[in-house]
């Protein structure tokens, strides 16, 4: 059984806020471009479909892990999939979370260096970000959840900024609706997996939700629905401004969208976007990093995660400096998105299937 207070506890409401902050991270920057390369003007439909699909995955994921409320990720995967497979998947998840943290930090560094600190060496920016993430996570999940609560309101002005280009948009660029074909629309869901990455962290921190009697499933699904609507709106406005062909040549449509619009009072709206976005991405990095530390604590049965939050800092720093330029960062992020298909889709489905096979009345305690 997990140690109740070693990593702190969070409420169901805090879990809801964490999920939103986790998902709305680096994926928003190039979402329109990567999906439009496949489903063209119907990219918004691909994003909407993927969000609806992942909401269904969230339902079966929460349903399965709710059957093991007092057991951590390592314990219930070991029970459902056998101990060797459970530990293997746990170690794989640690690597996934570390690489996701490193690439998120790399994204944040690239944006900061481009728009805010152009004269500062990249390794200095990365070092400062890593130190910030370690400091934020060293006292466990409760502190990270409070940080998410304090910064979630930043998403409101962030969302409003994405609407300032509406007067310049030409919605004819979205026509013909469905013209890309159902096959391409379905294929377009795959590149958007990276943008939704982060919700799978619930697999790890669910045991630390204190008031599970509240509808964690309902709140989790609503978090995905809200993010899906946010993403879909962004894709619609950006494709309506650029068109499906031009947007494929823009590396970060979310930023270039702001630079191409004259906004009264605020001259450099992209600077404000970067500032608001930075806090959201710090939360994303913090949760992913803490997930890797919690998993290692579960595996080695150490009382606290702090030892791992310090020990893994050089690892994520080295991962963050591996991509040498912005293009390399984007390519690396695509690989993380591919890995997310396993941890965010295949693994929950596998756990759900094995739970049904094991039987509803099987006692977990008998296997430990």
C-alpha positions as CSV (number, residue, x, y, z in Angstrom):
1,X,0.0,0.0,0.0
2,X,1.2,3.5,-0.7
3,X,2.5,5.7,2.1
4,X,-0.4,8.2,2.6
5,X,1.4,11.4,3.4
6,X,4.9,10.9,2.0
7,X,4.2,12.7,-1.3
8,X,1.3,14.8,-0.1
9,X,-2.3,14.5,-1.1
10,X,-4.5,16.5,-3.5
11,X,-8.2,16.9,-3.8
12,X,-10.4,15.9,-6.7
13,X,-10.7,19.6,-7.7
14,X,-6.9,20.0,-7.6
15,X,-6.6,16.9,-9.8
16,X,-9.0,18.5,-12.3
17,X,-6.8,21.7,-12.4
18,X,-3.6,19.6,-12.7
19,X,-5.0,17.8,-15.7
20,X,-5.8,21.0,-17.5
21,X,-2.4,22.5,-16.8
22,X,-0.7,19.2,-17.7
23,X,-2.3,19.0,-21.1
24,X,-2.1,22.6,-22.2
25,X,1.6,22.7,-22.5
26,X,4.0,22.7,-25.4
27,X,1.7,20.8,-27.8
28,X,-0.3,23.9,-28.5
29,X,2.6,25.6,-30.3
30,X,2.6,23.5,-33.4
31,X,-0.7,21.7,-33.2
32,X,-2.3,23.3,-36.2
33,X,0.7,22.7,-38.4
34,X,1.3,19.0,-37.6
35,X,-2.4,18.1,-38.0
36,X,-3.0,20.3,-41.1
37,X,-0.1,18.4,-42.8
38,X,-2.4,15.4,-42.8
39,X,-6.0,16.5,-42.7
40,X,-5.5,20.0,-44.2
41,X,-8.5,22.4,-43.6
42,X,-10.3,19.7,-41.6
43,X,-7.5,19.7,-38.9
44,X,-10.0,21.0,-36.4
45,X,-12.1,17.9,-36.9
46,X,-9.2,15.7,-36.2
47,X,-8.4,17.5,-33.0
48,X,-12.1,17.4,-32.0
49,X,-12.3,13.6,-32.7
50,X,-9.1,12.9,-30.8
51,X,-10.4,14.8,-27.8
52,X,-13.7,12.9,-27.8
53,X,-11.8,9.6,-28.3
54,X,-9.4,10.3,-25.4
55,X,-12.3,11.3,-23.2
56,X,-13.6,7.7,-23.7
57,X,-10.1,6.4,-22.8
58,X,-10.2,8.6,-19.7
59,X,-13.5,6.9,-18.6
60,X,-12.1,3.4,-18.8
61,X,-8.8,4.5,-17.2
62,X,-10.4,6.1,-14.2
63,X,-12.8,3.2,-13.9
64,X,-10.0,0.7,-13.8
65,X,-7.7,2.4,-11.3
66,X,-10.6,3.3,-9.1
67,X,-10.9,-0.4,-8.3
68,X,-7.4,-0.1,-6.7
69,X,-7.8,3.1,-4.6
70,X,-5.1,2.2,-2.1
71,X,-2.5,0.8,-4.5
72,X,0.1,2.6,-6.5
73,X,0.9,2.3,-10.2
74,X,3.6,-0.4,-9.6
75,X,1.3,-2.5,-7.4
76,X,-1.8,-2.5,-9.5
77,X,0.0,-3.0,-12.8
78,X,1.9,-5.9,-11.2
79,X,-1.3,-7.5,-10.1
80,X,-3.1,-7.1,-13.5
81,X,-0.1,-7.8,-15.8
82,X,2.2,-9.9,-13.6
83,X,5.0,-8.6,-11.4
84,X,7.8,-8.7,-14.1
85,X,5.6,-6.9,-16.7
86,X,4.4,-4.4,-14.1
87,X,8.0,-3.4,-13.1
88,X,9.1,-3.3,-16.7
89,X,6.2,-0.9,-17.6
90,X,7.0,1.1,-14.5
91,X,10.6,1.6,-15.5
92,X,9.5,2.4,-19.1
93,X,7.1,5.0,-17.7
94,X,10.0,6.6,-15.7
95,X,12.0,7.0,-18.9
96,X,8.9,8.3,-20.8
97,X,8.3,10.9,-18.0
98,X,11.9,12.0,-17.9
99,X,12.1,12.4,-21.7
100,X,8.8,14.3,-21.7
101,X,10.1,16.6,-18.9
102,X,13.4,17.2,-20.8
103,X,11.7,18.0,-24.1
104,X,9.2,20.3,-22.4
105,X,12.1,22.2,-20.8
106,X,13.8,22.3,-24.2
107,X,10.7,23.8,-25.7
108,X,10.5,26.4,-22.9
109,X,14.1,27.3,-23.4
110,X,13.7,27.8,-27.1
111,X,10.7,30.1,-26.6
112,X,12.4,32.0,-23.8
113,X,15.6,32.5,-25.8
114,X,13.6,33.6,-28.9
115,X,11.2,36.0,-27.4
116,X,12.5,37.1,-23.9
117,X,16.2,36.4,-23.4
118,X,17.8,36.3,-26.8
119,X,21.3,37.2,-25.4
120,X,21.4,34.6,-22.7
121,X,23.2,31.3,-23.5
122,X,20.7,28.4,-23.8
123,X,22.4,26.2,-21.3
124,X,22.0,28.9,-18.6
125,X,18.3,29.1,-19.4
126,X,17.9,25.4,-19.2
127,X,19.8,25.2,-15.9
128,X,17.6,27.8,-14.3
129,X,14.4,26.0,-15.5
130,X,15.7,22.7,-14.2
131,X,16.5,24.3,-10.8
132,X,13.0,25.8,-10.8
133,X,11.3,22.4,-11.5
134,X,13.3,20.7,-8.8
135,X,12.5,23.3,-6.3
136,X,8.8,23.1,-7.2
137,X,8.6,19.3,-6.9
138,X,10.9,18.6,-4.0
139,X,8.1,18.8,-1.4
140,X,5.7,16.5,-3.3
141,X,2.4,16.6,-5.2
142,X,0.6,19.0,-2.8
143,X,2.9,21.9,-3.6
144,X,2.7,21.2,-7.4
145,X,-1.1,21.2,-7.2
146,X,-1.1,24.5,-5.3
147,X,1.1,26.0,-8.0
148,X,-1.4,24.7,-10.6
149,X,-4.2,26.3,-8.7
150,X,-2.4,29.6,-8.6
151,X,-1.6,29.6,-12.4
152,X,-4.7,28.0,-13.9
153,X,-6.3,31.5,-14.2
154,X,-3.5,32.4,-16.6
155,X,-5.2,30.2,-19.2
156,X,-8.0,32.8,-19.4
157,X,-5.9,35.6,-20.9
158,X,-4.0,33.0,-22.8
159,X,-7.3,31.9,-24.4
160,X,-8.4,35.5,-25.1
161,X,-5.1,36.2,-26.8
162,X,-5.8,33.4,-29.3
163,X,-9.0,35.2,-30.3
164,X,-7.5,38.6,-31.2
165,X,-7.0,37.6,-34.8
166,X,-10.7,36.9,-35.5
167,X,-11.2,40.2,-37.5
168,X,-8.4,39.1,-39.9
169,X,-9.6,35.5,-40.4
170,X,-11.3,34.3,-43.5
171,X,-13.4,31.3,-42.7
172,X,-13.6,30.4,-46.3
173,X,-10.2,28.8,-45.6
174,X,-12.0,26.1,-43.7
175,X,-14.0,25.0,-46.7
176,X,-14.9,22.5,-48.0
177,X,-15.7,21.0,-44.6
178,X,-14.9,17.3,-44.8
179,X,-13.0,17.8,-48.1
180,X,-9.9,16.1,-46.8
181,X,-11.8,12.8,-46.6
182,X,-12.7,10.7,-43.6
183,X,-9.5,8.7,-43.9
184,X,-7.2,11.7,-43.7
185,X,-9.3,13.2,-40.9
186,X,-8.9,10.0,-38.8
187,X,-5.1,9.9,-39.7
188,X,-4.9,13.5,-38.5
189,X,-5.7,12.4,-34.9
190,X,-2.3,10.7,-34.6
191,X,-0.1,13.9,-34.8
192,X,-2.3,15.5,-32.1
193,X,-1.5,12.9,-29.5
194,X,1.5,15.0,-28.3
195,X,-0.7,18.0,-27.7
196,X,-2.9,15.9,-25.4
197,X,0.0,14.2,-23.6
198,X,-0.1,14.5,-19.8
199,X,-3.5,13.1,-18.9
200,X,-2.0,9.7,-18.5
201,X,-0.2,11.0,-15.3
202,X,-3.5,10.3,-13.5
203,X,-2.4,6.6,-13.6
204,X,0.3,7.5,-11.2
205,X,-1.1,10.2,-8.9
206,X,-4.7,8.8,-8.6
207,X,-3.9,7.1,-5.2
208,X,-2.9,10.4,-3.7
209,X,-6.4,12.0,-4.3
210,X,-7.8,12.3,-0.8
211,X,-11.5,12.6,-1.6
212,X,-12.1,9.9,-4.1
213,X,-15.8,9.8,-3.1
214,X,-16.2,12.8,-5.4
215,X,-16.6,12.1,-9.1
216,X,-13.0,12.0,-10.2
217,X,-14.1,10.5,-13.5
218,X,-16.5,13.3,-14.2
219,X,-13.9,16.0,-13.4
220,X,-11.2,14.2,-15.4
221,X,-13.5,13.9,-18.5
222,X,-14.5,17.6,-18.2
223,X,-10.8,18.6,-18.1
224,X,-10.3,16.8,-21.4
225,X,-13.4,18.3,-22.9
226,X,-12.4,21.8,-21.9
227,X,-8.9,21.3,-23.4
228,X,-10.4,19.8,-26.5
229,X,-12.6,22.9,-27.1
230,X,-9.7,25.2,-26.4
231,X,-7.5,23.3,-28.9
232,X,-10.2,23.1,-31.5
233,X,-10.9,26.8,-31.3
234,X,-7.2,27.6,-31.7
235,X,-6.9,25.3,-34.8
236,X,-10.0,26.9,-36.4
237,X,-8.8,30.4,-36.0
238,X,-5.2,29.7,-37.1
239,X,-6.3,27.8,-40.3
240,X,-8.9,30.5,-41.0
241,X,-6.1,33.1,-40.9
242,X,-3.3,31.2,-42.8
243,X,-5.1,28.6,-44.9
244,X,-4.2,24.9,-44.8
245,X,-1.3,25.3,-47.2
246,X,0.5,28.2,-45.7
247,X,0.1,27.0,-42.1
248,X,2.2,23.9,-43.0
249,X,5.2,26.3,-43.5
250,X,4.9,27.9,-40.1
251,X,6.8,26.2,-37.3
252,X,4.8,27.7,-34.4
253,X,1.4,28.9,-35.7
254,X,0.3,29.8,-32.2
255,X,3.0,32.4,-32.0
256,X,3.0,33.6,-35.6
257,X,-0.7,34.0,-35.4
258,X,-0.2,36.7,-32.8
259,X,2.6,38.5,-34.6
260,X,0.6,38.7,-37.8
261,X,-2.3,40.7,-36.2
262,X,-2.2,44.3,-35.1
263,X,-3.7,44.6,-31.7
264,X,-4.6,48.0,-30.2
265,X,-2.8,49.0,-26.9
266,X,-0.6,45.8,-26.8
267,X,2.1,46.1,-29.5
268,X,3.9,42.8,-28.9
269,X,1.1,40.4,-27.9
270,X,3.3,37.4,-28.5
271,X,5.4,38.5,-25.5
272,X,2.4,38.3,-23.3
273,X,1.5,34.9,-24.7
274,X,5.0,33.6,-23.9
275,X,4.8,34.9,-20.3
276,X,1.4,33.3,-19.7
277,X,2.4,30.1,-21.5
278,X,5.7,29.8,-19.4
279,X,3.8,29.2,-16.1
280,X,1.6,26.6,-17.7
281,X,4.6,24.7,-19.1
282,X,6.4,24.9,-15.8
283,X,3.4,23.1,-14.2
284,X,3.6,20.5,-17.1
285,X,7.3,19.9,-16.4
286,X,6.8,19.7,-12.7
287,X,4.1,17.1,-12.8
288,X,5.9,14.9,-15.3
289,X,9.1,15.2,-13.3
290,X,7.3,14.3,-10.1
291,X,5.7,11.3,-11.8
292,X,9.1,9.9,-12.6
293,X,10.2,10.4,-9.0
294,X,7.1,8.9,-7.5
295,X,7.4,5.8,-9.7
296,X,11.0,5.3,-8.6
297,X,9.9,5.7,-5.0
298,X,7.3,3.0,-5.6
299,X,9.7,0.7,-7.3
300,X,12.5,1.0,-4.7
301,X,10.1,1.5,-1.7
302,X,11.8,4.6,-0.5
303,X,9.9,6.7,2.1
304,X,10.2,10.0,0.2
305,X,10.6,11.2,-3.3
306,X,12.9,14.1,-2.5
307,X,16.0,12.0,-3.0
308,X,14.9,11.3,-6.6
309,X,13.9,14.8,-7.4
310,X,17.5,15.8,-6.6
311,X,19.2,12.8,-8.2
312,X,17.3,13.1,-11.5
313,X,18.0,16.8,-12.1
314,X,21.2,16.2,-14.1
315,X,19.4,13.6,-16.2
316,X,16.6,16.0,-17.4
317,X,19.2,18.7,-17.9
318,X,21.2,16.5,-20.3
319,X,18.0,15.4,-22.0
320,X,17.0,19.1,-22.5
321,X,20.3,20.0,-24.1
322,X,20.3,17.1,-26.5
323,X,18.2,18.7,-29.2
324,X,20.5,21.2,-30.8
325,X,17.9,23.5,-32.4
326,X,14.2,24.2,-32.6
327,X,13.7,21.7,-35.5
328,X,15.3,19.0,-33.4
329,X,13.1,19.8,-30.5
330,X,10.0,19.5,-32.6
331,X,11.2,16.2,-34.0
332,X,11.9,14.9,-30.5
333,X,8.5,16.0,-29.4
334,X,6.9,13.9,-32.2
335,X,8.6,10.8,-30.7
336,X,7.2,11.6,-27.3
337,X,3.8,11.8,-28.9
338,X,4.3,8.4,-30.4
339,X,5.2,7.0,-26.9
340,X,2.1,8.6,-25.5
341,X,0.0,6.4,-27.7
342,X,1.2,3.5,-25.6
343,X,1.0,5.1,-22.1
344,X,-2.1,7.2,-22.8
345,X,-4.1,4.7,-24.9
346,X,-2.8,1.1,-25.2
347,X,-1.8,0.8,-21.5
348,X,-5.2,1.9,-20.1
349,X,-7.1,-0.3,-22.5
350,X,-4.8,-3.2,-21.6
351,X,-5.3,-2.7,-17.8
352,X,-9.1,-2.4,-18.3
353,X,-9.1,-5.6,-20.3
354,X,-7.1,-7.5,-17.7
355,X,-9.3,-6.2,-15.0
356,X,-12.3,-7.6,-16.8
357,X,-10.5,-11.0,-17.3
358,X,-9.4,-11.2,-13.6
359,X,-13.0,-10.6,-12.5
360,X,-14.8,-7.9,-10.6
361,X,-14.8,-9.7,-7.3
362,X,-11.1,-10.6,-7.2
363,X,-9.4,-9.3,-4.0
364,X,-6.2,-7.4,-4.7
365,X,-5.0,-8.0,-1.1
366,X,-4.8,-11.8,-1.8
367,X,-2.1,-11.1,-4.4
368,X,0.2,-9.2,-2.1
